Every structure is written in C-alpha cells, then in structure tokens.
Amino acid sequence: MALVHCRLDELLAERGMTLVELSARVGVSVVNLSVLKNDRAKAIRFSTLEAICVALGCEIGELLTLAPQP
C-alpha cells in the first residue's frame, strides 16, 4: 500500500519561497498549508491544488507523489 506524499517543502526550497509567501499568493492559511506539507491532510480541493501548482510553476505530479507505506 502506498501513501500520498506532498513535496511542498522541496518545491518551496527549490524556488526560494517561504510557506508564508505561498500562503499570501494562493489565499490559503499557513496552518492549512502546513498540514498539507506535513502529510497530515485528508483531502485537498482542486482549486487549492491548482492555485498551489500555478504559484509554484509545477505540475500536480511534482507536488503529490506516491510513497511506500513504512
């Protein structure tokens, strides 16, 4: 079984962007982005996913990946 892993930390680091800056760009709270970043999110709206990908200039598959379950 695999788990969905969010690569938000890596993508932010590659772009020299902070979580606070991303929050301002996409209109999602830092707390909600932190939940996503730490793989604790149970769901994500397509509109939020789209806004994050646009702000980071990435594809959905670069942001979310499948990781083997430990």
C-alpha positions in Angstrom: 0.0 0.0 0.0 1.3 3.5 -0.8 0.7 6.9 0.8 0.3 10.2 -0.9 3.3 12.3 -0.1 3.3 16.1 -0.6 6.6 17.5 -1.8 5.7 21.1 -0.8 8.9 21.6 1.3 11.2 20.6 -1.5 9.4 22.7 -4.1 9.4 25.8 -1.8 13.2 25.3 -1.2 13.9 24.9 -4.9 12.1 28.2 -5.6 13.4 30.1 -2.6 9.9 30.7 -1.4 8.5 30.5 2.2 5.3 29.0 3.3 4.1 32.5 4.4 4.8 33.8 0.8 2.9 30.9 -0.8 0.0 31.4 1.6 -0.3 35.0 0.5 -0.1 34.1 -3.2 -2.7 31.3 -3.1 -5.0 32.6 -0.3 -4.7 29.5 1.9 -3.8 29.9 5.5 -0.3 29.0 6.7 -1.8 26.4 9.0 -3.6 24.6 6.2 -0.5 24.6 4.0 1.5 23.3 7.0 -1.0 20.4 7.4 -0.6 19.6 3.7 3.2 20.0 3.8 3.5 17.6 6.8 1.4 14.9 5.0 -1.5 15.2 7.6 -4.1 16.4 5.1 -7.1 14.1 4.5 -8.3 16.0 1.4 -7.5 19.0 -0.8 -9.8 21.0 -3.1 -8.9 21.0 -6.7 -9.0 24.8 -6.7 -6.4 24.9 -3.9 -4.3 22.3 -5.7 -4.4 24.3 -8.9 -3.5 27.6 -7.1 -0.5 26.0 -5.4 0.7 24.5 -8.7 0.3 27.8 -10.5 2.1 29.7 -7.8 5.0 27.1 -7.7 5.1 26.7 -11.5 4.8 22.9 -11.2 2.6 20.0 -12.3 0.4 18.1 -9.8 2.6 15.1 -10.1 5.6 17.2 -9.0 3.7 18.2 -5.8 2.0 15.0 -4.9 3.7 11.6 -5.2 3.0 8.0 -4.0 5.4 6.9 -1.3 5.7 3.3 0.0 4.0 2.9 3.4 6.5 2.4 6.2 
